[in-house]
Amino acid sequence: MKILSWNVRGLGRPRTVSRLKNKLQAINPRILFLIETKLSAKKMEMVRLKCGYENGIDIGSIGSRGGLSLGWKRNSLTNLISFSSYHIDVEVNDTGCGDKWRLTGFYGNPDERGRSASWNLLRQLSNNNSLPWVVLGDFNEIAISFEKKGGRRSERQMLAFRKVLEDCNLNDLGFRGRWFTWERGKFSSTNIRERLDRGVATLNWLELFPSFQVDHLTHSFSDHCPILLDTVGVERLDDKDHFNNFRFEAKRCLESTFEELVRGWWTDSVGNIPNRLEYLGQKMQAWSKNVSDDILAEIAEAQLDLNLEADKEELFWEQRARVNWLKNGDRNTSFFHKMAGQRHI
């Protein structure tokens, strides 16, 4: 069973909903947990139905902040246990494994002053637990310092997060893909990346799904990446197979300094040909991952340009629709009947 958790940072724009729908069609998760929808419960229900999730619960935002939605396919898949502005807790009737287990979509308070209340909520949920339990979402906190690059994070905050996971007997599920799940800042001097989104589970849930897999997916319209949990997963590669894979950004070969660097690395290498090639590959991979301010600025500018073009197209068609309606009005025309018919579909 596939479960997707994503802090979408607002779903008020039709273009964003369209992108979300396309992403979901490609992944096809059975259960969908959305965070920071920034919509009322009624509007979020309409978005959820558009995305193909006929069953679910939607928690409205408070002003322009928050908002949660948990949707699922197949009517008898889940039973609601509890919910609040920061969590949705359900019991999953998993016909695949023949057992029931518990899923909690969780949203840690983004305000540090409210973080302790979030941890107390997690402890309260843990006290009422008797089933295999997995928690998925945006905790708005990191557990250890190397889950953050750039900026500062108090050791006291990280300790409090580790303590609540220990108190609730929740174990980190790990992940595949990009290391960080949230990013802000277009230059390396101001760029901050953190692993705020994750999955954690009790030991009996891990025993129930020994081949599970968590992936950090690519994204476009949010500063958080989607987290995909697959309870079935795939067979894992051993470490040897993993390190034998060579990945390198081919476009870096076009840089003016590339040939000179390769010659230098080859000269510095020692031993037989395979050893020298391995050394060369390590140097090329390390160099390929080194992203400069100029490259970060290029990426950010390209993303802004793409979003701007999409906005222009959306505004064009929106304005054209208004012009057509003003021109033709509600006269007894084919245009009016066509539009009226579409509204009833």
N, C-alpha and C positions, 0 to 999 in steps of 0.2 A: 504494500500500500504506500502510495506517495502522499506526503504532506508538505505543503509549501507555506512558509512563514515569511512575511515581507513587510517592512516598514516602508510604506509607499509615499509618505510625506504629502498626502492630499490627493483626492480623486474628484475634485470639483470641475475639472476641465474635460470636455469630451475627448480630446486628443489623448490625454493620459489614460482614460478608461479604454480607449481603443488599443493603445499599446499594451495595457495590462491584459486585455482579452486575447491579443495575439500571443503574448507570452504564455498564457495559461493553455492555449490551444496546442502550443508546442510541447509543453511539459506534461499536461493532462494529470494534475494531482487530484486525488480523491477528496482530500480535505484541504481547505484554503483558510489560512489565518492572516488577516490584514491588520496592520497597525498604523495609527495616525491617519485615518481616512479623512478626518476634518470635515465630516458630513453628518447631518442628522441621521437618526436611525432609519427614517422613511426613505431618504435619498440613497443611503447606503444599500438598503434592500433592493432598490431598483438597479443599482450597479451590480450587485451580486447576481441578480436574476439575468442581467445582460451577459454576464460572464459564464452562465450555464450552471449556477449552483442554486437549485430550487429550494433547498433546505438550509436553514441557518439561523443565526442570531446576530443582531446588529446592535452595537452600543453607540449611541450618538456622541458626537464631540461636545466638549464644554467650550462654547464660543468657537474659536478657531484652533483649539488644541485638542489633541487626543482623537478618540473614535476607534472602535474595534469592530471586527466582523469575522465570524467563523462560519464558513459555508461548507456543505458536504453534499456529495452525490449519493443517491439511494436513501429512501425515506427512513429505513430502520437502522442506519449505520451508527448513529450516536444517540445518547440520551443526555440531556442537559443536567448538570449537577449544580453549578452556581456560576455567577458572573458579577463583574463590577466594571468600573471604568478602566481597570488595570489587568483584568484577566477574564478568560472564558474557560470553564472547566467542564469537560464532557467525559462520558463513559463510551468507549468504542466497542461495538459488537463486531468483532473481526471474524468473519466466516473463513478467511484464508487460513488462519492458524487455529480456529476453533475455540478461541479464548476471548474473554473480555479484558480490556485494559483501559487505562485512564490517560487522557491527553489534556494538558493545560496550555492554552495560549497565553503568554505572559508579557506584560509591558511594564518595565521598571520606570518609576517616576523620573522624568528627565531633570527635575530639580533636585539637586543634591540634598536639600533640606527635607525632602519627602522620601528619600531613599530608604531610610530606616522603616518607614511605614510599609514600603514595598516588601522588604525582607520579612517583616512581621506577617504580612499577608501570605507569603510563601510558606512560612512556618505553620500558619493556621491551616492552609491547604494540606500540608504534610500530615498534620495531626488527624485529619479525617480520611486518611488513605489506607486502603486494604488491598488495592489492586496493583499490578505492575504499572508504573507511572512514568510518563515522559513529559517534560516541560520544554516548550519551544517558543522562542520569541526574541524581542529586543529587551535585554536586561539593563541597558544604559550604564553598564559597568564592565570593567575588565577584572580578571582574576589575578593576573601577574603582569609585571612591568613590560615584558617583551610582547604583550598583546597590544602595545601602543607604540606609535612612531610619531614623534613631534609633540610639543606641548608637555604638560605636567599632569600627573595624577597622584593624589595623596595615597600613601601606603595604608593609612587608616581605612580609606574607602575600599581598597582592594581586599584588605583583611576582613572587613565586615561582609563582603560578598563571598569570600571563601568560607567564612564561618557559617553563613546561612545554608550554603550548599552542603556543608558537612552535617549540620543539624538536621537537614531534610534527607540525608543519605542519597544525595543526587550526584551523579558522576558525569563529567563532561564527555560528550559523544565524539569529540574530535571533528575533523572535516577533511575534505579534499577541495583543492582549488585555491583561490587567492587567500592570503593570510588574513587580511583585514576586511571587515564587513561594512565599515563606515569611513567616509573620507570627506575632508573639507580643506579648501585652500588650493589655489592654482600654482603657487610657487613653492619650491622646496623649503624656503625659509619660513613660510607660513602654513605649509601643508601638514595636516594632522590626520592620522589614520589609526583606527582602533577596531578591535574585535568586540563589538557590543552585542551582536546577535549570535545566538548559539542554541544548541539542544543539550539538555541534561536529563538523566534518567536513573531510576533505581536499579539495583542489581538484578531483581527478578524480571524487570523489563528487558535488560540486556540478555538474560538467559532465554527469554521468550523469543528474542530476535537476534541471534548471534551473528547474522550476516548483514545487519543494518548498514546503511551508508548515509553520510551527510555531505552534501555538496554546497559550496558557495558559488552561486551562479553569476553570470554576467548581468549587467543592468544598464539602463540608459536614463530613466526619468526620475530616479530617486538617488539620494546620497547614501542609501543603504543597499546592500546586495541581497537578493532573495536567498533564503536558506531552504534547501530541499532535503527532507528526510525520507528515505526509502527503506521501509521495514524489511523488505526482501533483500535488497542490495545486490551486489555482484561479488564474484570470487575475488578476493584481494590478491594483488601481486606481492611477492616477497620483496624484501629490501634489495636483493641483488638485481632482480628484474627492473625494479624502480630506478636504480641508479645507472643502469645500462642505457636508459632512454636519453638521447641527446636532443635538446631543444634550444633553438637559437633563432633570434629575429633576423631573417634574411635581409631585410631592408638596411641593416647596419653595415652590410658589405659595401653599400654605395657611398659610405662616408669616406672623406678624403684621407683620413688617418688609418683606415682599416688595414691596408696592405702593409704599411710600415709596422703596425702593432703586431700583426701575425708573424712577420719576419723576426721581430725581436723576441716574441714568445718561443718561436721554434729554436732560435739560437740559444735561449736560456734553458731549454729542455735537455734532459739527459736520459741515458738508457737506450733500450731497444725501441723500434718504431712504434709498437702498440703503446708503450709507456709515454713516449713523446707525444703521440696523438691524444692520449688521455689528458696529459698536462695542458696541451693546446686547447682541447675542448673545454676544460674547466675555466681557463682564462677567458675564452670567448663568451661562455655563459655568464661569468661574473661581469664582464664588460658590457654585455647586452642588457643586463638588468639595471645598469647604472643610468638613472634617468635624470637629466639635467633640468635646470630651470626653463631653458628654451623649449625642451621637449614637452614639459608639463604645460607650459603656456600654449604651445601648439595644440595639444590635446584639448585643453579647456576652450580655446578659441574655436576649434572645429566643432565641439559639442554645442557651443553657443550658436554658431552659424546654422547648424542643422536644426536646432530648436526654433531659431528665428524664422527659417524658411517654412517650417511646419506651421508656425503661428500665422505667417502671412497667408498660406494656403487656406488655413481654417477661417481666417477673417474674411478672405475673398469670397468663399462659398457662403459664409454666414450673411455677408452684406448683399450678395447677389440674390439670396433667398428673400431677403427683406424687400429688395427692389422689385422682384417679380410679384410679391404679394401686394405691394403698394400700387403697382401698375394695373394688375388684374382684379385685385380686391376679391369680393365674394360674388362677383357677377356670375351669371349662369354660363360659365365657360368650361371648357374641358380642363383648364388649369385648376379651377376651383374644385371640380369633382375629383380630379386626380389627387390633389392635396388632402381633401376631406377623406377620401378612401384610404390614403396612407395613414392618416391619424387614427383610423379605427382598426388598423391591423395590429 
